Amino acid sequence: MGTLLSTVIVGGLCWLFTRSLELGLTPFHCLLFGALISPTDPIAVLAMLKSLGAPRHLEAQIAGESLFNDCVGVVVFLALLQFGGRPMLNTPTRARLPSYGRAVGAAVRPLRRQ
C-alpha cells in the first residue's frame, strides 16, 4: 500500500509543480514518474542496515520488503501504461518474468544461508 500511496502522492505533487511551471505534462505522465521513483532502493537500505549493525534476520526481512516494493512499482508502472492506452511492451511480459525471478532468487539465496 505504501508504494501505491507514494505513487499517487509523488505523481500529484509532480503534476502540481509542472503545471505551475507550465511544462505541459499530463497527470498520466506524472503518475508514471511516481511509479518509477516510489519503490525503495534495496541496495541503499541494506548498506544503511549494515552500517548500523542490524541483525541478519532484520536485514533479510527488510531486503525482501524492498524487493517486493520494486515488484509493486513495476506492476503499477505497467498497469498505468496499459490503462493509459499505450502498448505495454514489444515483447510479452511473461518472457521477462523468469529472468527477473532468477535474479531475485539469486539475491535472496545468500541471505537464507546465513
N, C-alpha and C positions, 0 to 999 in steps of 0.2 A: 504494500500500500504506500510505503514511503516513496518508492521510485515513481509511482503514478502521481502522487501528490506533488512531488518535486517537479515532475514533467510539466504539470499544469501551472504551477507557480512560476517556474523559470520561463515557460512559454508566454504566460500572461505578462510578466514583467518585461520580457524581451519585446513583446508586441507594443506595450505602452511606451517603452523607451524609443523604439524605432519609429513609432507613429509620431512621437513628439519631435523627432528629427526629420520627419517626412521622408523616410528612406523607402517607403513603399512595400515593405514586407507584409505578407498576409499573416493572419493568425495561424494558418496551417504551417507556414514556414517556421514560425516561432515555436510552435509545438514540436516540430521535428528537431529543432535545435535543443529544446528542453529534454527530449527523449535521448539525444546524444550526450548531453552534458550531465544528466542526473545520476546515473549509476556511479557508485563509489569506485575508486581505483584500488583493487585488491593488493597491488604491489606496495603502494604507499601506506595502506593500512597495516600490512604485515611488517613493513620496515618500522613503523611507529611502535607497534606492539613489541618488536624485538628490542628496540632501544629503551622501552620502558620495563623490560624484563617480565613480560606477562607469561603466565603458564602456557605450556604447549597446547593443552586441550582448549584453552580460550582462543589461542591463535587459530586452531583448526576450525572452531565454530565460526569465528568472525571471517575467516577466509572463505568458508562455504557460503556464508551470507553475502559476502561481496560478490562472489561468482554468480550466485542466484540473482542478485540485483543486476548484474551485467546481462544475464539472460532475459530478465524482465525488460530491460532497456531495449534489447534487440527486438523482442516481441512487440513492444509499444511502437517502436520506430517502423517496423514492417506493417503493423496494423494501420498506423497513420497513413503510410504510403498506399496501402490497399484501399482504405476508405476515402482517401483523398482523390481517388480517380486516377492514380498513377500506377503503372505496372510495378509489381514488386521487384522482381529481378529478372535478368535474362535467362538464368538457369534455374531449375527447380530448387526450392529451399531444401527439400529432402536430401539432395545431393551434398549439401553443405553440412547438415547436422551431424553425420557420423564423424567427420573430421573434427568438428568443434567438440563433440562428445569425447573423442580420444584425447584432445588437448586438455579438457577439464579433468578427465580421469588421470592423465599423466601428472597434472599439477596437484591433485588431491592425494594420489597414491603415496608419495613420500610422507605426507602428514599422518597417514594412517599407521605407518610402521613404527612411528616414534611414540 
